[in-house]
Amino acid sequence: MMDADYRGIFVIANTPFDNEGALLWDDLENTFDWVIRAGGHGLVWPVMASEFSVISFRERVEGFRRAVAVSAGRVPVVAGVADTSQAGAVALAEAAAQAGADAVIAMPPWSTKLASQALVEAYYRAIAEAAGLPVMIQNVGPPLGSSLPGSFVVELCERIPLVQYLKEEKDPKGQALSEVLAPHSPEVKGVFSGSQCAYLLADHARGVAGSMPAAHMVDVDVQIWELLEAGDLEAARKVHKDKMVLESTVSSLRGGWLSSKEVLRRRGVISCAAIRNQGPLMLDEVDDAQLSYALDLVSQYFRV
């Protein structure tokens, strides 16, 4: 799969934890399988929606192995290898390759930031050499991200052969995508958007290769993408409009967009919606009613 150009909805698997913060491995494997059964074109883990910054090195390596095993070649597996240092990211990239991942994705270190573009280039060059796989740059705004300029991202793809893709998430969202797409560099194989597909209609018009949302609405996100690819903008707008009622409701809950795990729980994918380092997700009666309404509205598009 590593020789194919990646396109479509590459889904970020959420990481299930119990109320005390223990990782629920069976639920994680079920989430990996759900992503694929629901129509995802690729499986990504762990990145921001996966709570990657609170997952240990050993857990991440074990998760790589399980993601590859569950996928069993059905879709590409993209392993998240970002770390607080180049050395940590290199170790994770090596582990991802050993586990059989198809590609890796990383943002620059998020705690102590790299102080120059030369250090950022060295970071991605080291990841590419360690993995020997296609590398996706994740470009996020502060506080976690480094907001790399679009022109610099293009240069990284042109200078480092295995650095081939971008997940662009910095503001302004749309124009940031176009900064990288406009030069039409053949070394940039694809640019993906994020934001739970909130701007997917415009993103597709700009020429993205796909989007990377969290896992709770895989089947719905895939339908929107398929309609856009088929040129049916009117139908895509209808599905997207209903879906965004759900997304705005989720983002209003305690825990924000990480509360998408409650949707996965209600859809029978995971057993607990707790957030690591925060504990159980607590909803009051109003939250529960709003989420139930939004789920009912969008349930007509469910495929699994």
N, C-alpha and C positions, 0 to 999 in steps of 0.2 A: 504493500500500500504506500510505501514511502516515496515511490516514483510518481504517484498520481498527484495532480493539482487538486487541492482541497477547496471544496465549495459547498455551501449550504448552511444548515443550522448545526453548529458544533456545540454540543450541550455540556455545560458545566455541572457535574454531579455535586449536589449538596452532600455534606458529611453528617450522618446521623449520630447523635450522642444521647445518652440517657440523662436523667435529671442531675446526676452527679458528675457528668462530664466524660464518662467512659465512652469510647468509640464503639458503636454497634456494628460489628463487622458484617453480620448477616444482612442487616438493613442496607449497608453500603453496597454490598454485592447486588442486592435487589434493586437499588437505585441505578447501578451500572446497567443492569439488564433492562430496566424500565426505559432508560434513555434510548436504548437500541430498539426495543419493541415498539416504542411510541413514534419511531421514525427518524430519530436523530441521525444526522449524516456523519457525525464524529462524536467522540467521548473525550471530555477534558476534565482532568482532576490532578491535584487540587489547586485552585486559584482563589480569587477573592470570595466568590459565592460559596466556596467550599470551606471557608474559614481557615485557609492554609497557614496563616501566621500563628495559629495555636495548635497545629498538628506537629507532633514530634518527628524527628528524622526517621526513626524506625517505623513509625506509623505510615509515613509517606512512602517509604520503600516497600512495605508490605502492601499498601494500597496500589502501588504500581503493578505489583505482581498479580493482584486480584483483578484489577481492571483489564489487564491483558488476557487473563484466563477467562473471565466472563465474556469479554468481547469475542474471543475465539475467531478473530479475523473478520467479523461481520462489519465493523466500522473501524476507522483509524482511531488509535488511542494516543491522545496528546497529554504528556505528563508535565505537570507544573513543577518547575525546578528552581524557582526564585528562592533566594535565601538572603540573609543579612550580610553575606560576604561572597566574594568570588569563589573562595575555597569551598564554602558550603554548597553553592550552586553547582560547582564542578562535580562534587561528590554525588549530588542528587542526579545530575545529568548522566553520570556513569551508571548509577543504579537503574535509571530509567531505561537506558540502552540494554543493560543486562536483563532487565525484566521483559524486554521485547516490545517496548513502546514504539510507535511509528514516528513520533515527533515530540519535541519539547517546547514549552512556553515559559517565559520568564520576564518579569519586570526587573529593573535594576534594584539593588538593595534599598530597603525602605526605612531602615532605622538611621544609620549613619550613611548619608547619601554619598555617591561617588562625586568627586569634586571637579571632574573635567570630562569632556567628551572623549579624550584619549583613554581614560579609565573605563568609561562605558564601553568603548570599542573593545578594549582588552577583555572586559567581562563577557561580552557576547562571543568573542573569538574563542575564549577558553571554554565556554559552554558548548559551542559547536564542535570543537576538537574533542571534548570529553564524550559527547553523545554520539557523534558521527551520524546525526539525524537532522532533518529539517528543523530549523529553529524559528519560533514565533516570538516576536517582541511584543510584550504587553506594555502599552504606553498609557499611563494613568496620571491624572493630576494630583496635586498635593491633597492631604498630607502624606499619603503612602507613596505616590508616584513621583516621577522626575520630570514629567511634561517635556519629553524629548521633542525638539523641533522636527517637523515633517521632513524637511530637507536632509536632516541628519539621519533620520530613519532610512531614507532612500540610499544615502551614502553607505550605511551599514550593510544593507542588502547588496550593494554593488561591490563592496570591499571584502565581504565574508560570504563565500559561495553558499554555505548552508543556512545562512540567515535569509529567509525567503518570505516570511509572512509577518503581518502586523495585526494585533488587536488594538484598535485605537479607541481610547476612552477619555482623552483629555478634552477640555472645553476650548472653544465652542465645538460641540460634537460634530456637526456636519462639515464645517469648514476644515476641521482637523483631518477628517477623512480625505477631503479633496486635496489637501496639501500633499498627501502621499500619492494619491491616484492621478493627479493632474500631469505629472511628468511622464507618465506611461513608461516607466522604467521596466524593461523585460526581466530585471532581476528581482522585482517585487512580484511574487507569484500571486499574492492575494492580500486584501485588506479586509479584516472583519470588524464589525461594530459590536457594541454591547448594550448596556442600559436596558436589559430585559426586553429587547426589540422595540423599545418605546418609539424609536425614530426609524424603524425598518423601512417604511414606505419611502422616505426621503433617502435613506442610506442606499437602498436598491437603485434608486434613480441616479445616485452619484456613481454607482458602479462597484459596490462592494462585492466581495466573493461570498459573503455570508455574515452571520452574526453568532455571538456566543452568549446565550442567555443561561440562567439557572434552569434546573430540571423540572420545575413544577408544572410547566405548560408546554412540554415538548411537542405534543401532538398538535396543539394550536399554533405554535410558532412555525412548525413545519408546513402547516396548511397555508399560512400567510405567505411563506416563502414560495411554495409551489404555485400559488395564484399569481404572485408577482412574476415569477419565471415564465408563466404561461401568458402574461400580458393582460390578466384580468384585474385591473387596478380597482375597479368598483367593488368586486367581491372581496378583494384583499382588504379594502378600507372597512367594510362591514365587520369582518372577523376581528380586525385590529382594534376597531372602536370598542367592541364588546370586551375584548381581552384587556384593554387598558383600564376598564372599570375595576377588574380584578387586581391589576398591578397597582393602581393608586390606593386601593383598599389595603393591600398587603404592606405597602410602604408606609402607611399611616399607623401600623401596629407597633407595639413595643418590640424593639429589635430591628425595626425597619425592614429592608429588603431581605434580611436573613429570615424573617418570618415566613418567607415562601415555604419553609419546611412544614409549616402547619397545613399548607395546601397539599403537600406530598403525603402528610399523615392522613388527611381527610380522603385522599384518593387511594389510600390503602398501600402506599409504596413503602413507608417507614412507620415505625411504631411510636416514635417520640419526636417532638418538634423542639426539644431543648437546644439552646445555643451554648456552646462551650464558653466558659468563663462568665456566663450570664445566668445560666440555669434554665428552669422551665419557662416556657412561653405562657404568660398569663393574659387571658382575654376577659374583658368584662362583657356584660350582656349586649351592649351596643356594638362592640367589636365583633362579637359572635354573629349578631344579626346581619351586620354589613358584609362580613365575609361570606356568610351563607347565601345572601342575595347575589353577590358577585359570582360565586361559584355556580349557582343555578343559572345565571345569565350566560356563562361561557360553556356550560356543560354540553350544550348542543354540538359543540365542535370536538368533543372528546372522541378519540379513536380507540383507546385502551382503558 
